[in-house]
Amino acid sequence: MFGRPLCPGKGCPLSLLDSERVRDLLSRAGLADVPPRTLGAGLCIGAVIVAFGLWRFWPTAPAPEVVFEEVEASESPAAQEGEDSAPEPVVIVHVAGAVTRPGVYGLAPGARVTDAIAAAGGGLGNSALDALNLARILADGEQVYVPTLDEVAAGADQAVSGTSPAGSAGSTSDGRIDINRASATELEGLPGVGPSTAQKIVDDREANGPFTKPEDLMRVPGIGEKKFESMRDFVSCG
């Protein structure tokens, strides 16, 4: 049993050790005295170690990278509907006088007198639209009064005779309010003027003298440029 080679055959590592070239290499390496079986066992173990190393450390294809994209949530239909239904600011005016449908109307900011009259159905056949500044921008809370041709004619006749309409000593012939003669009660008829502001107008003209032009109203505390623009067409200095 012990007299047989460990692995007989041409392909066995031990048989390779018997070649002359191999014996020469072993002699140069100082391994000439090592038994062939020991060398063969070392070669087998080395082969196993190399095979294991190749299997263990051989680079493999990297795992596919998974990318997570953040998707923004679109606005829900309910939210979009809520934005679309948000109320828009309006200018509330009272249209009275010689118009088809007198009443209170809500108009878009920046609307003019002509827009208010159109919302009320337009002027009647006897309306004196030329007596108004149709291009004036409206102020919230004001009244647009459209006089008739008879009212305008009556006002002209009273101006010739030197009289004023009964009960309105502070009114001019064209229906405007004379800020130098009107009482505090009459001044309250101006757009945006309440009892407090009306009294301030009276106090100012008594303290500083008559107003020489309508723009002088802006010297009264509480009357700025915006408020004055809403009453410009309704006032006169007599």
C-alpha positions, 0 to 999 in steps of 0.5 A: 500500500505504501509502496504505491505513488500517491496519485499515479498517472501523467496528470498527477502533480507528483508525477510532474515532480519526477521530470528533470527540469523540475528537479533542477528547479527544486535543487536551485530553490534548496528543496531537492531533499524535500520528499515528492509527496510533501511537495505535491501536497503543498502544491495541492494546498496552494492551488486550493488557496488560490482558487478560494482567493479568486472566488472570494475576492474576484470583483463582481458587477455592482448592484444597480443603483436605485434612485428615488425621485421626489414628485411634487404633489399637484394641487387638488381640484378643491384647492384650485377651485377655492382659489378661483372662487376667491372674491374680487374687490368691488366698488359699491356705488348708488346710482340715482336720478334719470337712469333706467334702473336706479339702485346700488351696484358693485363695480370693479376697482377703477370703474368710471361714472359711465360704467355705473350708469351703464350698470343701471341700464343707461340714462333715460331720454331726458337725462342730462349726461353731459352735466356729469364727468363720465370719465371720473373714477368712482370711489367706494360708497359714493352716489352717482346722481344723473339729473334731468334736462329740466333740472339742469335748465331750472338750475340755470334759470335760478343762477340768472335770477340770483336765487338758489333751490329751496332748502339748499343755500349751499348748492350751486346752479349745477347741483354742486355744493358750495363749500364756502356757504354750505352748512355742515349738514349739506356737506355731509351729502358729499361722497365720503364726508361724514358729520365729523369731516363736514364739521372740520370743513366748516371749522377750517373756512372759519379759521383760515378764510374761504376756500379759493379753489376745490383743491383747498379741501385737502388742507382739512384734516382727514381729506387726502388726495383720494377722498378729494378725487371722489368729491371733486365733481360735486363741490364748488367755491361759489 
